[in-house]
């Protein structure tokens, strides 16, 4: 059972071993969108002087948003470039301390039209496309499901609760994400 966020980080690092080359070569903007944090991550990143913004006393994001005329972050921008990404080298300045949502991609959470929250695999990701080309995608999906299904109820509840707070705020002006559904999120009491 994956009880802690650190254990989750470790499992994701094993799942994505070797993804770095694909990430370096990829130009898909999807992994550069909203970088939202779980409560446990906020203090650590604040101590590292990472700019953060909390929206409506709800979820906290790495602050990478343009500022609207009213002085507030403009959340309608679909792909704000993360303030921690060094554009020339395409490396992350907080890579060792990057939040779970960065570690998770190309996996993610999505809300289906009927409101069901699902674990999704983003199809635009270069790593996913290359796994598919090499015939390795089924094994990857199986390993990803195994990690997902081993999340403790407490950790899953925190993830889903925060996701729903973020989902209410986000809009995708250029359409929804291109993903395949790995599985429905198991029942979480809210």
SVG drawing of the C-alpha trace seen along z (x, -y; Angstrom):
<svg xmlns="http://www.w3.org/2000/svg" viewBox="-23 -46 43 52">
<polyline fill="none" stroke="black" stroke-width="0.4" points="0.0,0.0 1.3,-3.5 0.7,-5.4 2.8,-8.6 3.5,-11.1 7.2,-10.2 6.3,-6.5 4.1,-7.7 7.0,-9.8 9.3,-6.7 6.8,-4.5 6.3,-7.1 10.1,-7.6 10.4,-3.8 7.5,-3.8 9.1,-6.6 12.7,-5.5 14.1,-6.5 11.5,-9.2 14.1,-12.0 15.2,-11.7 11.6,-11.8 10.8,-14.8 13.8,-16.7 12.8,-16.2 9.1,-16.7 7.4,-20.0 3.9,-19.1 2.5,-21.9 0.2,-19.7 2.7,-19.0 3.4,-22.7 -0.1,-23.7 -1.5,-24.1 1.0,-22.9 -1.2,-22.3 0.0,-21.2 -1.1,-18.9 -1.1,-20.6 1.9,-18.6 4.0,-20.1 3.1,-23.7 5.4,-24.4 8.4,-22.6 8.2,-24.6 7.6,-27.8 10.7,-27.2 12.6,-26.8 11.3,-30.3 9.2,-28.9 6.5,-31.4 3.1,-30.1 -0.5,-31.3 -3.5,-30.1 -6.8,-30.6 -10.0,-31.5 -8.7,-30.0 -8.6,-26.7 -5.9,-24.9 -2.3,-26.2 -0.4,-26.4 3.2,-27.1 2.7,-30.7 3.3,-30.8 0.1,-32.6 -0.1,-35.9 -1.7,-38.6 -5.1,-39.9 -6.1,-43.5 -7.8,-43.1 -4.4,-42.1 -5.4,-38.4 -3.9,-35.4 -5.5,-34.6 -6.5,-30.9 -7.9,-30.9 -4.5,-30.5 -4.3,-26.8 -0.5,-26.3 1.3,-28.8 4.9,-27.9 6.1,-26.8 8.2,-29.4 10.6,-26.7 11.3,-25.4 14.5,-26.6 13.5,-27.2 16.9,-26.8 18.0,-23.6 14.4,-22.3 15.3,-21.3 13.4,-21.9 15.1,-24.1 13.3,-22.1 13.5,-18.7 14.4,-16.8 11.6,-18.6 9.1,-18.7 5.4,-18.2 3.5,-15.0 1.5,-16.4 4.8,-16.8 5.9,-13.3 2.6,-11.9 2.4,-13.2 1.6,-11.6 -0.8,-10.0 -3.4,-12.4 -6.9,-12.8 -9.7,-13.9 -13.4,-14.5 -15.6,-12.7 -18.7,-14.4 -20.9,-12.6 -18.8,-13.9 -16.9,-10.7 -13.3,-11.3 -10.9,-8.9 -7.2,-8.1 -6.1,-9.1 -3.1,-8.5 -2.4,-11.6 -1.9,-10.5 -0.1,-13.6 2.9,-12.8 6.0,-11.8 6.9,-9.1 3.4,-7.5 3.7,-7.6 7.1,-6.0 6.0,-3.3 3.1,-2.5 5.5,-2.4 7.8,0.1 4.8,2.3 5.5,1.5 2.3,-0.6 0.2,2.3 2.9,3.2 3.3,-0.5 -0.5,-0.8 -0.6,2.4 2.2,1.0 0.5,-2.4 -2.8,-0.7 -0.9,1.3 0.4,-1.9 -3.0,-3.6 -4.7,-0.6 -2.2,-0.6 -2.8,-4.2 -4.0,-4.3 -7.6,-5.6 -6.3,-8.7 -3.8,-9.6 -6.3,-9.0 -8.9,-11.1 -6.4,-14.1 -5.5,-13.7 -9.1,-13.6 -10.3,-16.4 -7.6,-18.7 -8.2,-17.7 -11.9,-18.5 -11.0,-22.0 -8.7,-22.5 -11.1,-21.1 -13.8,-23.6 -11.4,-26.5 -9.9,-25.3 -11.1,-25.9 -9.6,-24.6 -10.2,-27.3 -8.6,-25.0 -10.7,-21.9 -10.2,-19.0 -7.1,-16.9 -6.5,-14.0 -6.3,-11.0 -7.3,-7.4 -9.1,-6.3 -7.1,-3.8 -9.8,-3.3 -12.4,-5.2 -11.2,-6.6 -12.3,-4.3 -15.0,-5.6 -13.8,-8.4 -15.8,-9.8 -15.9,-13.6"/>
</svg>
